[in-house]
Amino acid sequence: MTDDNRRNEQLARIARNNMGEAAADVPSEPIGLADPKISARGVNVFYGAKQAIKDVSIDVGMDNVVAFIGPSGCGKSTFLRTLNRMNDTIPIARVEGDIRLDGEDIYSPKMDVVQLRARVGMVFQKPNPFPKSIYDNVAYGPRIHGLASGKAELDEIVERSLQRAGLWNEVSDRLSDSGTALSGGQQQRLCIARAIAVDPEVILMDEPCSALDPIATAKIEELIHALRGQYAIVIVTHNMQQAARVSQRTAFFHLGTLVEYGKTSEIFTNPREEKTKDYITGRYG
């Protein structure tokens, strides 16, 4: 057996073992979903004169975790950042096309970007807790968005968010400690709790495990499984095994284009495009 075949077989086995029963219900249509949470059509992204994303169309539903994979510099993180307008923070960035959240144009002049980012939370590659207590990290969003009517309600939001992030049992007796004093994996789960605390509808994760050890990575992946269905989740990962473990749909990006999008099991075992096959089998990337 060649190395390519062995790698393909390993990824296929991981996908089969970790997909779960719901994967069988994922529509085979590669782009369109009947009732998408996020719908993107004809999206182009430019940094000055350079085009980073070329005519990408994709739907994201509530029921399945979507993984974006592809070589470094292929545009997967750039496209992810269009989904909550994070590219707005880059002066030379320009986004064209149509992106809708529950049918609402997120690039409309009427869109409140602060509210959009509350609805579409983001977890970054490197854990970035605020230099505040664990409690204040989680309470920050609910406070500024006025989601709690008093201390008791805020306490409840903080506890619930930490429980959902799988962190409550580890930090419940030291909520006044600094969030930056936690381990890397705990900091990343704290950042997820912070995102959850404002009751988002979508969670974007940009390589959330790349700076973590295998044990912390496993905990984040378990958390993604636990959160699935409660939020629409999109994860960018350079790790194909991770994509196979946590996602039910996978999008393969290459040189700023969306090459293929479909069921994770099909992407890894029977890709339609030769470029996808070459990447999955390790011929480049």
Sequence and secondary structure as in RCSB ss.txt:
>XXXX:A:sequence
MTDDNRRNEQLARIARNNMGEAAADVPSEPIGLADPKISARGVNVFYGAKQAIKDVSIDVGMDNVVAFIGPSGCG
KSTFLRTLNRMNDTIPIARVEGDIRLDGEDIYSPKMDVVQLRARVGMVFQKPNPFPKSIYDNVAYGPRIHGLASG
KAELDEIVERSLQRAGLWNEVSDRLSDSGTALSGGQQQRLCIARAIAVDPEVILMDEPCSALDPIATAKIEELIH
ALRGQYAIVIVTHNMQQAARVSQRTAFFHLGTLVEYGKTSEIFTNPREEKTKDYITGRYG
>XXXX:A:secstr
  HHHHHHHHHHHHHHHHS GGGGGS S SS  SS SEEEEEEEEEETTEEEEEEEEEEE SSS EEEE STTSS
HHHHHHHTTTGGGGSTTEEEEEEEEETTEETTSTT  HHHHHHHEEEE SS    SSBHHHHHHHHHHHTT  SS
HHHHHHHHHHHHHHTT HHHHTT TTSBGGGS HHHHHHHHHHHHHTT  SEEEEESTTTTS HHHHHHHHHHHH
HHBTTBEEEEE S HHHHHHH SEEEEEETTEEEEEEEHHHHHHS SSHHHHHHHTTS  
